[in-house]
């Protein structure tokens, strides 16, 4: 299988970290997603590890010449949807940066083209493969806390000095879709119920002169089965914090609570006191994605999941913009 990379923004580590676990797979080419994107430094670094990697200045020429089986898409965020549609039309399986689209109209186009393409697709919602969250989901699947009734997610980043992409809504989509989709996807994965209504708020206060970037936001979700969830989303993780992010998930159920935070996943029930539960990372995003293409396995993030989580965050952004509850 030949793999190419389009763009150097976002979660390309999903592909690069685990190539050595994929037999018969080669990293064949890399190109920018648009002429304005400079990939030179990262392309040179990656070529030092993959000497056969070909560096192109146009992704279209690259895919025409290499004819790859799989592409990773992580260009400027506002270009990814257009590139992904192009790959669908060419019959190339792909993983793209999240969110899958920056507008609801763009999302519908993406879904339509994917339906016609017959290829596998996933958005880079890699937190499903995180050790803490795999452990939480495994415990949930075992029925340790019974039916989940409420979930709370936290997703925070350090702001630092961001590029022009983060100063315009049209370039990165907004903080709820860009940051929040990880935590909200974990909620949707955990609660496993259709969304009914979405409430949200966000603000640009304290965004350190980053234009249209929202510094923080909250999202409330009610599900059609009567359960609900909240997500706290921000770029407010202090510069002196030990880690770039501080990601958390709490799921409360009929029989107990699962909480993933600060490097541990803790289960407490009516029968047993708090205890750490562990699940070694025995599954890997890109390995699973290739197995799904070959019909030998299943990726934890499907195209349906990717589109659904994108729709939820885009409607949450709408709810925050319009200061109203949005019916799903």
N, C-alpha and C positions, 0 to 999 in steps of 0.2 A: 504494500500500500504506500502511495506517495502522498505526503502531507505538505501543504504550503501555508505560509502565514502572511496575512494581509494586515499591515499596520502593527504598531508596537505599543499601543495604549491598552491599559487594563490588565486582564487576568491571563495573559499568554502562558504564565507558568503552569496552568492547567495542562497544557500540551507538553511544554518543554521538560517539566519535572519528571515525567513518567514515560518518556519515549523509550528509555532503556528497558521498560517492562513490556514493551510491545514488539513481539517478534515479527520480522518481515515488514517492518515499517521504517521508512526513511523520511527525514526532513529534507525536502527537495528544493524549496525556494522560499524567498521572502521578498515582499514588495510593499511600498506605501499604498494606502487606500486612496490617496489623492496627491496631486503634485506638491501641495503645500506641506505635506507631512515629511519630516526629516527622520529617516530610519537609520542613518549611517552608523551612529555609535553602537546601537544595539545589534544591528545586522553584523557589524564587524565582530562584536563580542560573541554572538551566537555561531558565527562561521568558525571561530577558533575552536569551538567544541564539535562542530559538524562541518568538517572540511569540504564535503561535497555540496554544501548549501550554495545555491545560486542566488545572487542578489540582483533584483530587477528594479527598474524605476517606474514600471507600469504593471499593475496586477493583472490587467486584461491580457497583456502579452505573455505574462508568466503562466497563467492558467491555460492559454492556448498552446504554448510550447510544451509545458510539463504534463498537461492533462492529469491533474491530481485527482485522487480519490476523495480527499478530505481537505478542507480549508479552515483555518482559524481566523476569525475576523475581529480585529480590534484597532480600527483606524480612529480618526476623529469621530466622536460619538454620533454626530449628526449625519455621518456618511455611512454608518454601519448597516442601516436598514436597506439603503439603496444597493450596497455591495452584496448583501445577503440575498436580495431578490435576484440579482444578476447571477449569483451562484446557483440558486434554485433552478433558474431557467437553463443553466448549463448542465444540470444534473449532478452537481457536486455536493456531497454531504458537508455540513458545516456546523461549527460551534461559533457563536458570536458573543461579543461583549453585551452586558446587560445595561439598561433594559433593551429588549429586542427591537423596540421602536420608540420614538419620542413623542408620537401623536397617536390618537385612536384611529385616525384615518390611515396612517402608515401601518399600524398594526393589522388592520383589516386587509390591506394589500399584501402584507407579509403572509398572513394566514391563507389567503386565496392562492398565492403563488406556491406556497409549500404544499397545499393540497394537490395541486396539479403536478408537482415535481416528482413525487415518489422517493425523495431523499430523506435521510435522517437529519434531524436538527435539534440542537439544544442551546439555550442561553447559558452564560457562564455563572450560574448560580451555585458556586462551589461550596457554599456553607453546608449544604446537605451532606457533603463528604467530610466535614470537619469532625474530629474525634469526639468532641463533647456532644455534638448534635446527633451524630450517628448513635451514640450511646443512649441519648434521650429518646430518640425515635424507636430504637430497638426495645427499650423498656416499655414504651407506649404500646408498641405492637404486641408485646407479650401480655398486655392487659394489667400491668402492675398498678395502675391508678384508675382502672375502669374507664368509663367514658370521659374524655377530656371536656371540661365545661368552660374553661377560661385559659387563655394564653397571653403572655406578655413578652415582647421582644425588645431588645435594646440594640441599636446599631449606631456607633459613634466613630468618627474619624478626627484626627488632627487636621486643622485647616492649613496651616503653614502659608506659603505663598503659592497660590495656584495659577495655572496658565490662563490664557484668554478663554479657553474652552469653558471654564467654570464661572465666567463673568456674564454669560449670556444664556438665558433660558433656552434659546433656540439651538445652542451648541451642545449642552449636556443634559437638557431635559428637566432640570430642577432637582432639588435635594431629596424630595420624597421618592421620585423614581430612581435616582442614581444611588443614593445611600440606602434608602428605605427598602428597596426591593429585596435585599438579602434577608432582613429580619421578617418582612412580610411573607416572603416565600417560605421561611421556616414555619411561620404561623399556619399558612395554608396547608403545608405538608403535614403538620401535626394535627390540626383540627379536622382535616379531611371531610369538609362539608361545604356545600355551595354558599357563596357569599350572598347576603340579602341587601344590606345597606352599608354605606361607608360615610364616616364623619372624619374630617381632618382640618387642621390649622397649621400654618407655617408663618415664619417671619424672617425678614432680612436684617433685623437688628443684630448688631454685633458680628457682622460678616467681614470685618476688617477691610472695608473698601473693595469688596469683591463684586461690585455691581449688582446683578440680579440674583446672585446666589443666596438662597435661604440658609440662615445659620442653623435653624432647627425646625422641627415639626413634630406633630403627633397625629396618629391615625387610629381611629376606632372602627372595628369591623363587627357587624352582627351577622350571624349565619342563619340559614333557613331552618336549622334544627333547634334554634333557640339558644345556642351558645354564642360566645363573643370573645374578642381579643383586642389588644391595644399594642401599638408600636411607638417607641420613642426613637427619634431619628435626629442626628445632629452632626455638625462639624465643630463641636465645642470641646472635644477632648484636649486638655491643656498640653502645651508644648513640653512640659516637664513630666507628663505621664510616662510610665515605664514602657507602654506599648502604643503603637499607632492607633489601635482600636481597642474597645472594651465591649465585646459582643456577649449578649446574655439572652437566655430563653428560659421562661418559667411556664410550666403547664400544670394547671390544677384540675384534678379529676374527682370523681365520686369517692375514690378509695385512697387518694394520696396526692403528692406533689412531686414533680420532677423539676429540678432546677440546674441549668448549665451555666456556670459563670466561674471566672477567676481560675481557669484551668481544671475545674472539676465538674462532674455531673453527679448530683446528689438525689437520691430517692428516699422519700419518707412516706410511710403509710400508717394506717391505724394499727397494724400488727407489728411493725418494725420501726426502730428509731432511724434517724438519718444515717445513710451509708453511701459511700461512693460506689458508683457503678462505672465500669470501664468497658470500652470496646476498641480494640486495636484497629487502626485503619487497614483493613484487609481488602478494601475496595478503593478504586481510584477512578476519578471522573473520566479521563481520556481513555483509559483501558476499557472501562465499561462502555463508553461511546463506540469504540471500535468493535467491541464484542456485539453490540446491538446491530451495527451495520452488517456484521457477518452472521447475524441471527444465532449467536452463541451465548447471548446474555442480555441483560437489560440495564440501561443507564438510569440512575436515580432521578435524573432530570429529563423529562420527555419534552417533545415539541409542544404538546398540549399544556404541560405544566408551565413551560416558558411563556407561552402566549397568555395563559390565564393570570400568572403573576404580573405580567406586564400590564394587562388590562386593569387589574386591581390597583396598581400604583398610579396609573394614568388617571383613573377615576378618583383616586384619593387626592391627587394634585388638583383635579377639577373641583372637588369638594372644598379644598383649602382655598383655592382662588375665589370661588363663588360664595364661600362661607355658608354652605348649606349641606344637608345630607343628600348623598347621591344614591339613588336606587340602582342596584346592580342588575 
